[in-house]
Structure formats: C-alpha cells, structure tokens
C-alpha cells in the first residue's frame, strides 16, 4: 500500500524506500498509535510539524517560491521545493513571505483505498522500523 496505490512513497521515506519530501515515516509507529496515524492521514492540516510548514516567498519581480525552510539567517532563506531542489533567497530580494496553514500533504488520500487497504496501511506504518 505505502509504495503502491496509497502513493505515500511519492513524498515519504519509510524503511529506506520512497522520496524524501515530507517527514521520514520510518519508526512513526513508536511516536503515534494507529488512531493518531489515521487522524493525521485523514486530516493532514490539523497538526503540521514546524519544519514541514510550507512558506511562499514572493520576490520583487513577483516570482513565487514555495517550500519548506531548510535554513534561515539574517540575510538568506533556503527552501526545499517539491522537486527536492534547494533554493536560496536573499531576503533583500523578497517582497513578501507567508506561511501556509494547509499541509503540503493533500486530503483525500484514502479515497482510492478499500477499508481493508487503509487498515493494512495503518498497520504497516504502526509496525515500520
């Protein structure tokens, strides 16, 4: 399920497989129980870890950059976008920035799954090392 129809591996790594855009889910079952895992998948914007809140930066030429903040200094911001590219932005080049209250993880990911497939996915995440 994780690497197939549920499409989790498009953004998450678990047990060293997948794509490292969102949080690594290896061992996530040690942090959250099955009910909490289900809740986070059903309502991804309910609780977003600070390091996975997306920010949109509008540059002075009106170009918009969106991603997770990897590093921040008094002069520069480094973002990782959905292609996993790192973009450095000089704060003097930024016109505006805003943090999103909506998770980068879309809602409705269980829609194509049967109840058994969803249960299997939660069981996998709960037991993954």
GIGI-V829563 format. One record per residue. RES is the residue in three letters. SS is DSSP state (a for helix, b for strand, c for the rest). PHI is phi in degrees with one decimal (* if undefined). D_FIRST is the distance of its C-alpha to the first C-alpha in Angstrom with 2 decimals. Layout:
res=RES ss=SS phi=PHI d_first=D_FIRST
res=RES ss=SS phi=PHI d_first=D_FIRST
//
This chain:
res=UNK ss=c phi=* d_first=0.00
res=UNK ss=c phi=-57.4 d_first=3.81
res=UNK ss=c phi=-93.7 d_first=5.58
res=UNK ss=c phi=-115.6 d_first=4.92
res=UNK ss=c phi=-59.2 d_first=5.59
res=UNK ss=c phi=-73.6 d_first=5.30
res=UNK ss=c phi=64.0 d_first=7.55
res=UNK ss=a phi=-59.7 d_first=8.09
res=UNK ss=a phi=-68.6 d_first=9.37
res=UNK ss=a phi=-68.2 d_first=11.98
res=UNK ss=c phi=-129.2 d_first=13.83
res=UNK ss=c phi=-126.0 d_first=12.81
res=UNK ss=b phi=-99.5 d_first=13.28
res=UNK ss=b phi=-145.9 d_first=11.93
res=UNK ss=c phi=54.7 d_first=13.74
res=UNK ss=c phi=66.4 d_first=15.56
res=UNK ss=b phi=-128.2 d_first=12.85
res=UNK ss=b phi=124.8 d_first=12.32
res=UNK ss=c phi=-119.4 d_first=15.06
res=UNK ss=c phi=-88.3 d_first=17.56
res=UNK ss=c phi=-97.1 d_first=18.38
res=UNK ss=c phi=-89.2 d_first=17.31
res=UNK ss=c phi=-59.4 d_first=17.54
res=UNK ss=c phi=-70.3 d_first=16.29
res=UNK ss=c phi=-98.1 d_first=13.92
res=UNK ss=c phi=-61.8 d_first=14.93
res=UNK ss=c phi=75.9 d_first=16.73
res=UNK ss=a phi=-61.9 d_first=16.04
res=UNK ss=a phi=-68.0 d_first=16.11
res=UNK ss=a phi=-78.4 d_first=19.75
res=UNK ss=a phi=-95.4 d_first=20.62
res=UNK ss=c phi=-127.9 d_first=18.93
res=UNK ss=c phi=-80.8 d_first=18.43
res=UNK ss=a phi=-55.4 d_first=15.64
res=UNK ss=a phi=-64.7 d_first=17.82
res=UNK ss=a phi=-69.3 d_first=18.35
res=UNK ss=a phi=-62.0 d_first=14.73
res=UNK ss=a phi=-59.8 d_first=14.21
res=UNK ss=a phi=-60.8 d_first=17.48
res=UNK ss=a phi=-69.3 d_first=16.68
res=UNK ss=a phi=-76.2 d_first=13.60
res=UNK ss=a phi=-70.6 d_first=15.74
res=UNK ss=c phi=-128.9 d_first=18.86
res=UNK ss=c phi=-63.5 d_first=18.25
res=UNK ss=c phi=-89.9 d_first=21.99
res=UNK ss=c phi=-63.9 d_first=23.26
res=UNK ss=c phi=-143.2 d_first=23.39
res=UNK ss=c phi=-112.0 d_first=23.14
res=UNK ss=c phi=-59.8 d_first=24.04
res=UNK ss=a phi=-51.7 d_first=27.27
res=UNK ss=a phi=-73.6 d_first=26.07
res=UNK ss=a phi=-116.4 d_first=23.28
res=UNK ss=c phi=-82.8 d_first=25.65
res=UNK ss=b phi=-83.0 d_first=26.28
res=UNK ss=b phi=-126.8 d_first=29.88
res=UNK ss=b phi=-111.0 d_first=31.56
res=UNK ss=b phi=-110.7 d_first=34.77
res=UNK ss=b phi=-100.2 d_first=37.31
res=UNK ss=b phi=-82.5 d_first=39.69
res=UNK ss=c phi=-61.2 d_first=43.36
res=UNK ss=c phi=-90.6 d_first=42.79
res=UNK ss=c phi=73.5 d_first=40.21
res=UNK ss=c phi=-67.9 d_first=37.24
res=UNK ss=b phi=-110.7 d_first=34.21
res=UNK ss=b phi=-118.3 d_first=31.85
res=UNK ss=b phi=-131.8 d_first=28.69
res=UNK ss=b phi=174.1 d_first=26.58
res=UNK ss=b phi=-91.4 d_first=26.26
res=UNK ss=b phi=-78.2 d_first=29.53
res=UNK ss=b phi=-89.5 d_first=29.52
res=UNK ss=b phi=-146.3 d_first=33.26
res=UNK ss=b phi=-140.9 d_first=36.16
res=UNK ss=c phi=-132.5 d_first=39.86
res=UNK ss=c phi=-67.2 d_first=43.03
res=UNK ss=c phi=-113.3 d_first=43.08
res=UNK ss=b phi=-147.7 d_first=39.55
res=UNK ss=b phi=-127.7 d_first=35.95
res=UNK ss=b phi=-115.1 d_first=33.10
res=UNK ss=b phi=-110.2 d_first=29.91
res=UNK ss=b phi=-110.9 d_first=26.52
res=UNK ss=c phi=-92.3 d_first=25.28
res=UNK ss=c phi=-68.1 d_first=21.92
res=UNK ss=c phi=-88.1 d_first=22.81
res=UNK ss=c phi=75.7 d_first=23.23
res=UNK ss=c phi=-77.5 d_first=26.96
res=UNK ss=b phi=-97.5 d_first=29.44
res=UNK ss=b phi=-121.7 d_first=32.24
res=UNK ss=b phi=-91.4 d_first=35.48
res=UNK ss=b phi=-126.2 d_first=37.43
res=UNK ss=b phi=-73.8 d_first=41.01
res=UNK ss=a phi=-61.4 d_first=41.65
res=UNK ss=a phi=-70.2 d_first=44.91
res=UNK ss=a phi=-89.0 d_first=42.93
res=UNK ss=b phi=-91.0 d_first=40.89
res=UNK ss=b phi=-91.4 d_first=42.32
res=UNK ss=b phi=-158.0 d_first=39.75
res=UNK ss=b phi=-146.6 d_first=36.48
res=UNK ss=b phi=-146.5 d_first=34.34
res=UNK ss=b phi=-90.7 d_first=31.36
res=UNK ss=c phi=-80.9 d_first=28.65
res=UNK ss=c phi=-98.0 d_first=27.87
res=UNK ss=c phi=-108.1 d_first=24.61
res=UNK ss=c phi=-64.7 d_first=21.45
res=UNK ss=c phi=-67.7 d_first=20.18
res=UNK ss=c phi=-81.2 d_first=16.74
res=UNK ss=c phi=-72.8 d_first=16.96
res=UNK ss=c phi=-79.7 d_first=16.86
res=UNK ss=c phi=84.9 d_first=15.11
res=UNK ss=c phi=-69.7 d_first=11.53
res=UNK ss=c phi=-83.7 d_first=10.63
res=UNK ss=c phi=-51.8 d_first=13.01
res=UNK ss=c phi=-80.7 d_first=11.00
res=UNK ss=c phi=-95.6 d_first=8.88
res=UNK ss=c phi=-76.1 d_first=10.83
res=UNK ss=a phi=-59.8 d_first=12.09
res=UNK ss=a phi=-67.0 d_first=10.56
res=UNK ss=a phi=-64.7 d_first=6.92
res=UNK ss=a phi=-62.6 d_first=8.14
res=UNK ss=a phi=-63.3 d_first=9.95
res=UNK ss=a phi=-63.9 d_first=7.41
res=UNK ss=a phi=-63.7 d_first=5.77
res=UNK ss=a phi=-62.4 d_first=9.53
res=UNK ss=a phi=-63.1 d_first=10.49
res=UNK ss=a phi=-61.7 d_first=8.55
res=UNK ss=a phi=-62.0 d_first=10.19
res=UNK ss=a phi=-65.9 d_first=13.32
res=UNK ss=a phi=-106.9 d_first=13.73
res=UNK ss=c phi=-63.6 d_first=12.80
res=UNK ss=c phi=-102.4 d_first=16.11
//
